[in-house]
């Protein structure tokens, strides 16, 4: 047994080396370059320490983008995941047509974000979009306007584009629920538990780990969301729908400020680690709970 354990580092070495090459080394390069004033239009790099970070936290656009990102993470982790879990519990009862509903609700998740962005761009189109067309039909023409270009409606309109992505949570949670032993549910029924009590106090606790996993995935998804927002609003109007990935792109593309954009990138990485840690602690996703 000891002889076998002695070979473990050898077998792990290629995976560790690949991880360092693909993730760790580039991350170190990004952090180091964030300490420099490095613009793509210039030929020199000037060491400025943490000035990019102090500029970042004093930047009103960054604070707004950070706020939008946090709100979207909360909406995705709480509302969208909750919708997915509720739908999974309904489908878990295997009502008539449950397989069709499961498949239909999963369709938006297999369509690329770019395609979904184009779909919703047409849905909210001020001339021929579905939303304004419905308002005209029901006699509410006075409420029609350019939803994605109005500072008061752009943010909620973009938020609505992610409502259908709850299907991914539904699929994962339902797959886990279907593995629950029937004897566990039968024991709850013998003890006099109602269907609601069984779901709340038996099924949901057993699904806690997968729900925590989907919340981590949802937070990560929001932290790297770029293409859908870029296609629909490009972060506008103004910065009404700006998030951290879009700001990183804007600083890099429009200002050619490589150092500052990397500082934003480091912030996104830290935010991802913090989100994952908080969600795992809140859901207690670890083996000691089982």
C-alpha beads as a LAMMPS data file, in Angstrom:
LAMMPS data file: protein, C-alpha beads

290 atoms
289 bonds

1 atom types
1 bond types

-500.0 500.0 xlo xhi
-500.0 500.0 ylo yhi
-500.0 500.0 zlo zhi

Masses

1 110.0

Atoms # bond

1 1 1 0.000 0.000 0.000
2 1 1 2.826 2.372 0.886
3 1 1 4.514 1.505 -2.395
4 1 1 1.351 2.501 -4.298
5 1 1 1.054 5.790 -2.395
6 1 1 4.627 6.611 -3.309
7 1 1 3.623 6.758 -6.959
8 1 1 0.741 9.211 -6.401
9 1 1 2.879 12.380 -6.751
10 1 1 4.250 11.040 -10.023
11 1 1 0.775 10.543 -11.485
12 1 1 -0.419 13.922 -10.176
13 1 1 2.576 15.793 -11.570
14 1 1 1.270 16.149 -15.187
15 1 1 -2.089 17.509 -13.979
16 1 1 -0.414 19.942 -11.579
17 1 1 2.026 21.083 -14.269
18 1 1 -0.847 21.636 -16.716
19 1 1 -2.776 23.622 -14.095
20 1 1 0.228 25.833 -13.372
21 1 1 0.855 26.383 -17.082
22 1 1 -2.736 27.231 -18.034
23 1 1 -4.042 28.997 -14.915
24 1 1 -1.494 29.850 -12.242
25 1 1 1.251 31.335 -14.438
26 1 1 -1.108 33.573 -16.493
27 1 1 -2.777 34.733 -13.257
28 1 1 0.589 35.758 -11.817
29 1 1 1.407 37.594 -15.063
30 1 1 -1.948 39.414 -14.915
31 1 1 -1.360 40.481 -11.307
32 1 1 2.208 41.644 -11.955
33 1 1 1.173 43.639 -15.036
34 1 1 -1.601 45.292 -12.998
35 1 1 1.150 46.967 -10.971
36 1 1 2.404 48.819 -14.051
37 1 1 1.219 51.719 -16.138
38 1 1 1.205 49.796 -19.380
39 1 1 -0.647 51.155 -22.390
40 1 1 -0.705 49.315 -25.684
41 1 1 -0.050 52.557 -27.557
42 1 1 3.256 53.065 -25.759
43 1 1 6.546 51.208 -25.727
44 1 1 7.370 51.331 -22.010
45 1 1 6.024 49.954 -18.750
46 1 1 6.225 52.136 -15.648
47 1 1 5.922 50.544 -12.225
48 1 1 3.186 52.345 -10.248
49 1 1 2.466 49.847 -7.469
50 1 1 -1.176 49.802 -6.398
51 1 1 -2.181 52.991 -8.214
52 1 1 -4.344 51.054 -10.685
53 1 1 -6.263 49.611 -7.749
54 1 1 -6.719 52.969 -6.015
55 1 1 -7.898 54.429 -9.325
56 1 1 -10.268 51.483 -9.742
57 1 1 -11.988 51.943 -6.378
58 1 1 -12.281 55.701 -6.897
59 1 1 -13.774 55.210 -10.373
60 1 1 -17.552 55.829 -10.360
61 1 1 -18.020 53.559 -13.379
62 1 1 -16.244 50.707 -11.592
63 1 1 -18.426 51.112 -8.506
64 1 1 -21.533 51.086 -10.688
65 1 1 -20.323 48.034 -12.624
66 1 1 -19.482 46.294 -9.367
67 1 1 -22.953 47.062 -7.991
68 1 1 -24.648 45.744 -11.124
69 1 1 -22.563 42.560 -10.987
70 1 1 -23.450 41.961 -7.324
71 1 1 -27.174 42.530 -7.958
72 1 1 -27.134 40.158 -10.940
73 1 1 -25.303 37.516 -8.905
74 1 1 -27.903 37.768 -6.122
75 1 1 -30.790 37.615 -8.606
76 1 1 -29.288 34.630 -10.393
77 1 1 -28.343 32.765 -7.195
78 1 1 -31.575 33.444 -5.286
79 1 1 -34.428 33.993 -7.750
80 1 1 -33.319 31.982 -10.769
81 1 1 -31.954 29.059 -8.738
82 1 1 -35.139 29.051 -6.618
83 1 1 -37.287 28.914 -9.760
84 1 1 -35.173 26.035 -11.044
85 1 1 -35.431 24.121 -7.748
86 1 1 -39.219 24.613 -7.506
87 1 1 -39.688 23.417 -11.077
88 1 1 -37.424 20.427 -10.375
89 1 1 -39.551 19.473 -7.351
90 1 1 -42.696 19.707 -9.478
91 1 1 -41.190 17.558 -12.236
92 1 1 -39.900 15.145 -9.585
93 1 1 -43.524 14.110 -9.023
94 1 1 -43.481 13.010 -12.686
95 1 1 -46.731 14.678 -13.779
96 1 1 -48.078 14.086 -17.271
97 1 1 -45.718 15.548 -19.875
98 1 1 -42.893 16.131 -17.379
99 1 1 -40.209 14.931 -19.811
100 1 1 -41.434 17.364 -22.475
101 1 1 -41.393 20.278 -20.000
102 1 1 -37.893 19.320 -18.854
103 1 1 -36.619 19.264 -22.435
104 1 1 -38.403 22.475 -23.460
105 1 1 -37.126 24.394 -20.434
106 1 1 -33.576 23.254 -21.179
107 1 1 -33.562 24.616 -24.760
108 1 1 -32.449 28.194 -23.841
109 1 1 -29.416 26.721 -22.085
110 1 1 -28.146 24.943 -25.196
111 1 1 -28.420 28.117 -27.291
112 1 1 -25.333 30.322 -27.244
113 1 1 -25.436 33.604 -25.347
114 1 1 -24.788 35.456 -28.596
115 1 1 -27.874 33.896 -30.193
116 1 1 -29.971 34.587 -27.092
117 1 1 -28.774 38.184 -27.173
118 1 1 -29.986 38.574 -30.747
119 1 1 -33.338 36.995 -29.849
120 1 1 -33.961 39.389 -26.969
121 1 1 -32.659 42.305 -29.010
122 1 1 -35.544 41.618 -31.377
123 1 1 -38.030 40.961 -28.567
124 1 1 -37.349 44.411 -27.092
125 1 1 -37.067 46.163 -30.463
126 1 1 -39.003 49.480 -30.255
127 1 1 -40.479 49.170 -33.783
128 1 1 -41.435 45.514 -34.263
129 1 1 -40.515 43.842 -30.971
130 1 1 -42.837 41.396 -29.226
131 1 1 -43.104 43.459 -26.024
132 1 1 -44.225 46.668 -27.719
133 1 1 -46.490 44.741 -30.107
134 1 1 -48.335 43.130 -27.183
135 1 1 -48.718 46.499 -25.455
136 1 1 -50.231 47.948 -28.625
137 1 1 -52.666 45.043 -28.984
138 1 1 -53.962 45.386 -25.397
139 1 1 -54.376 49.147 -25.740
140 1 1 -51.317 50.230 -23.742
141 1 1 -49.497 51.904 -26.608
142 1 1 -48.521 54.794 -24.318
143 1 1 -46.196 52.404 -22.446
144 1 1 -44.214 51.405 -25.538
145 1 1 -40.674 52.706 -25.798
146 1 1 -37.094 51.618 -26.395
147 1 1 -36.670 49.244 -23.467
148 1 1 -32.951 48.600 -23.864
149 1 1 -32.019 52.233 -24.453
150 1 1 -33.982 53.737 -21.538
151 1 1 -31.932 54.168 -18.352
152 1 1 -34.925 53.187 -16.195
153 1 1 -35.798 49.968 -18.048
154 1 1 -32.481 48.771 -19.520
155 1 1 -31.284 47.039 -16.341
156 1 1 -34.516 45.080 -15.622
157 1 1 -34.867 44.263 -19.331
158 1 1 -31.399 42.720 -19.463
159 1 1 -32.136 40.906 -16.197
160 1 1 -35.231 39.342 -17.780
161 1 1 -33.093 37.763 -20.494
162 1 1 -31.666 35.337 -17.906
163 1 1 -35.002 34.121 -16.542
164 1 1 -35.072 31.103 -18.863
165 1 1 -31.580 30.024 -17.799
166 1 1 -33.139 28.533 -14.636
167 1 1 -33.648 25.412 -16.753
168 1 1 -30.025 24.420 -16.188
169 1 1 -30.631 24.365 -12.434
170 1 1 -33.826 22.378 -13.001
171 1 1 -31.969 19.718 -14.972
172 1 1 -29.187 19.279 -12.400
173 1 1 -31.469 19.282 -9.354
174 1 1 -33.986 16.941 -10.995
175 1 1 -31.238 14.494 -11.961
176 1 1 -30.054 14.438 -8.342
177 1 1 -33.601 14.122 -6.974
178 1 1 -34.298 11.086 -9.141
179 1 1 -31.428 9.259 -7.382
180 1 1 -33.082 9.528 -3.942
181 1 1 -33.988 6.088 -2.616
182 1 1 -37.749 5.495 -2.567
183 1 1 -37.433 3.882 0.868
184 1 1 -36.470 7.254 2.352
185 1 1 -39.628 8.868 0.991
186 1 1 -41.742 5.888 2.023
187 1 1 -40.435 6.162 5.593
188 1 1 -41.502 9.816 5.671
189 1 1 -44.990 8.898 4.454
190 1 1 -45.289 6.156 7.077
191 1 1 -44.443 8.746 9.730
192 1 1 -47.388 10.813 8.506
193 1 1 -45.515 13.479 6.527
194 1 1 -47.497 15.296 3.852
195 1 1 -46.166 15.775 0.334
196 1 1 -45.110 19.341 1.177
197 1 1 -43.397 18.247 4.405
198 1 1 -41.586 15.473 2.549
199 1 1 -40.274 17.954 -0.005
200 1 1 -39.229 20.526 2.606
201 1 1 -37.692 18.293 5.280
202 1 1 -36.554 15.204 3.372
203 1 1 -35.972 15.942 -0.310
204 1 1 -34.538 19.477 -0.074
205 1 1 -31.906 18.618 2.596
206 1 1 -30.743 15.744 0.400
207 1 1 -30.431 18.173 -2.518
208 1 1 -28.462 20.755 -0.556
209 1 1 -25.122 19.864 -2.122
210 1 1 -26.323 20.082 -5.729
211 1 1 -28.188 23.328 -4.981
212 1 1 -24.970 24.770 -3.564
213 1 1 -23.124 23.646 -6.682
214 1 1 -25.681 25.312 -8.972
215 1 1 -25.413 28.531 -6.953
216 1 1 -21.633 28.534 -7.366
217 1 1 -22.094 27.945 -11.102
218 1 1 -24.678 30.753 -11.266
219 1 1 -22.354 33.212 -9.516
220 1 1 -19.471 32.224 -11.793
221 1 1 -21.727 32.588 -14.822
222 1 1 -22.649 36.149 -13.819
223 1 1 -19.042 37.082 -13.091
224 1 1 -18.029 36.132 -16.632
225 1 1 -21.170 37.349 -18.409
226 1 1 -20.114 39.458 -21.379
227 1 1 -21.541 38.516 -24.775
228 1 1 -25.266 38.730 -23.971
229 1 1 -24.959 42.199 -22.424
230 1 1 -22.590 43.396 -25.135
231 1 1 -24.999 42.373 -27.898
232 1 1 -28.119 43.841 -26.265
233 1 1 -26.891 47.107 -24.702
234 1 1 -23.062 47.227 -24.800
235 1 1 -23.294 48.290 -21.151
236 1 1 -25.480 51.289 -21.931
237 1 1 -27.269 53.534 -22.025
238 1 1 -24.377 55.322 -20.379
239 1 1 -23.286 52.667 -17.895
240 1 1 -26.787 51.557 -16.846
241 1 1 -26.023 47.904 -17.634
242 1 1 -22.244 47.934 -17.259
243 1 1 -20.731 44.981 -15.399
244 1 1 -17.141 44.066 -14.536
245 1 1 -16.287 41.986 -17.652
246 1 1 -17.696 44.715 -19.917
247 1 1 -15.723 47.384 -18.084
248 1 1 -12.551 45.304 -18.410
249 1 1 -13.145 45.052 -22.156
250 1 1 -13.947 48.767 -22.452
251 1 1 -10.790 49.839 -20.614
252 1 1 -8.648 47.468 -22.677
253 1 1 -10.268 48.155 -26.057
254 1 1 -11.170 51.843 -25.884
255 1 1 -8.490 53.193 -23.556
256 1 1 -5.680 50.748 -24.438
257 1 1 -4.918 50.604 -20.717
258 1 1 -3.543 47.107 -20.270
259 1 1 -2.435 47.581 -16.653
260 1 1 -5.767 48.989 -15.450
261 1 1 -7.785 46.318 -17.255
262 1 1 -5.679 43.614 -15.608
263 1 1 -6.387 45.178 -12.206
264 1 1 -10.108 44.773 -12.951
265 1 1 -9.408 41.180 -13.987
266 1 1 -7.714 40.472 -10.655
267 1 1 -10.759 41.942 -8.904
268 1 1 -13.049 39.574 -10.851
269 1 1 -10.930 36.561 -9.843
270 1 1 -11.016 37.591 -6.168
271 1 1 -14.779 38.151 -6.370
272 1 1 -15.212 34.655 -7.795
273 1 1 -13.219 33.060 -4.971
274 1 1 -15.169 35.048 -2.354
275 1 1 -18.529 34.087 -3.887
276 1 1 -17.600 30.414 -4.030
277 1 1 -16.393 30.436 -0.409
278 1 1 -19.479 32.227 0.931
279 1 1 -21.922 30.007 -0.968
280 1 1 -20.168 26.811 0.097
281 1 1 -20.191 27.931 3.735
282 1 1 -23.835 28.996 3.564
283 1 1 -24.897 25.692 2.006
284 1 1 -22.375 23.701 4.081
285 1 1 -21.310 21.759 1.039
286 1 1 -18.819 19.356 2.559
287 1 1 -18.620 15.707 3.474
288 1 1 -18.893 16.304 7.237
289 1 1 -22.599 17.078 6.864
290 1 1 -23.360 13.621 5.487

Bonds

1 1 1 2
2 1 2 3
3 1 3 4
4 1 4 5
5 1 5 6
6 1 6 7
7 1 7 8
8 1 8 9
9 1 9 10
10 1 10 11
11 1 11 12
12 1 12 13
13 1 13 14
14 1 14 15
15 1 15 16
16 1 16 17
17 1 17 18
18 1 18 19
19 1 19 20
20 1 20 21
21 1 21 22
22 1 22 23
23 1 23 24
24 1 24 25
25 1 25 26
26 1 26 27
27 1 27 28
28 1 28 29
29 1 29 30
30 1 30 31
31 1 31 32
32 1 32 33
33 1 33 34
34 1 34 35
35 1 35 36
36 1 36 37
37 1 37 38
38 1 38 39
39 1 39 40
40 1 40 41
41 1 41 42
42 1 42 43
43 1 43 44
44 1 44 45
45 1 45 46
46 1 46 47
47 1 47 48
48 1 48 49
49 1 49 50
50 1 50 51
51 1 51 52
52 1 52 53
53 1 53 54
54 1 54 55
55 1 55 56
56 1 56 57
57 1 57 58
58 1 58 59
59 1 59 60
60 1 60 61
61 1 61 62
62 1 62 63
63 1 63 64
64 1 64 65
65 1 65 66
66 1 66 67
67 1 67 68
68 1 68 69
69 1 69 70
70 1 70 71
71 1 71 72
72 1 72 73
73 1 73 74
74 1 74 75
75 1 75 76
76 1 76 77
77 1 77 78
78 1 78 79
79 1 79 80
80 1 80 81
81 1 81 82
82 1 82 83
83 1 83 84
84 1 84 85
85 1 85 86
86 1 86 87
87 1 87 88
88 1 88 89
89 1 89 90
90 1 90 91
91 1 91 92
92 1 92 93
93 1 93 94
94 1 94 95
95 1 95 96
96 1 96 97
97 1 97 98
98 1 98 99
99 1 99 100
100 1 100 101
101 1 101 102
102 1 102 103
103 1 103 104
104 1 104 105
105 1 105 106
106 1 106 107
107 1 107 108
108 1 108 109
109 1 109 110
110 1 110 111
111 1 111 112
112 1 112 113
113 1 113 114
114 1 114 115
115 1 115 116
116 1 116 117
117 1 117 118
118 1 118 119
119 1 119 120
120 1 120 121
121 1 121 122
122 1 122 123
123 1 123 124
124 1 124 125
125 1 125 126
126 1 126 127
127 1 127 128
128 1 128 129
129 1 129 130
130 1 130 131
131 1 131 132
132 1 132 133
133 1 133 134
134 1 134 135
135 1 135 136
136 1 136 137
137 1 137 138
138 1 138 139
139 1 139 140
140 1 140 141
141 1 141 142
142 1 142 143
143 1 143 144
144 1 144 145
145 1 145 146
146 1 146 147
147 1 147 148
148 1 148 149
149 1 149 150
150 1 150 151
151 1 151 152
152 1 152 153
153 1 153 154
154 1 154 155
155 1 155 156
156 1 156 157
157 1 157 158
158 1 158 159
159 1 159 160
160 1 160 161
161 1 161 162
162 1 162 163
163 1 163 164
164 1 164 165
165 1 165 166
166 1 166 167
167 1 167 168
168 1 168 169
169 1 169 170
170 1 170 171
171 1 171 172
172 1 172 173
173 1 173 174
174 1 174 175
175 1 175 176
176 1 176 177
177 1 177 178
178 1 178 179
179 1 179 180
180 1 180 181
181 1 181 182
182 1 182 183
183 1 183 184
184 1 184 185
185 1 185 186
186 1 186 187
187 1 187 188
188 1 188 189
189 1 189 190
190 1 190 191
191 1 191 192
192 1 192 193
193 1 193 194
194 1 194 195
195 1 195 196
196 1 196 197
197 1 197 198
198 1 198 199
199 1 199 200
200 1 200 201
201 1 201 202
202 1 202 203
203 1 203 204
204 1 204 205
205 1 205 206
206 1 206 207
207 1 207 208
208 1 208 209
209 1 209 210
210 1 210 211
211 1 211 212
212 1 212 213
213 1 213 214
214 1 214 215
215 1 215 216
216 1 216 217
217 1 217 218
218 1 218 219
219 1 219 220
220 1 220 221
221 1 221 222
222 1 222 223
223 1 223 224
224 1 224 225
225 1 225 226
226 1 226 227
227 1 227 228
228 1 228 229
229 1 229 230
230 1 230 231
231 1 231 232
232 1 232 233
233 1 233 234
234 1 234 235
235 1 235 236
236 1 236 237
237 1 237 238
238 1 238 239
239 1 239 240
240 1 240 241
241 1 241 242
242 1 242 243
243 1 243 244
244 1 244 245
245 1 245 246
246 1 246 247
247 1 247 248
248 1 248 249
249 1 249 250
250 1 250 251
251 1 251 252
252 1 252 253
253 1 253 254
254 1 254 255
255 1 255 256
256 1 256 257
257 1 257 258
258 1 258 259
259 1 259 260
260 1 260 261
261 1 261 262
262 1 262 263
263 1 263 264
264 1 264 265
265 1 265 266
266 1 266 267
267 1 267 268
268 1 268 269
269 1 269 270
270 1 270 271
271 1 271 272
272 1 272 273
273 1 273 274
274 1 274 275
275 1 275 276
276 1 276 277
277 1 277 278
278 1 278 279
279 1 279 280
280 1 280 281
281 1 281 282
282 1 282 283
283 1 283 284
284 1 284 285
285 1 285 286
286 1 286 287
287 1 287 288
288 1 288 289
289 1 289 290
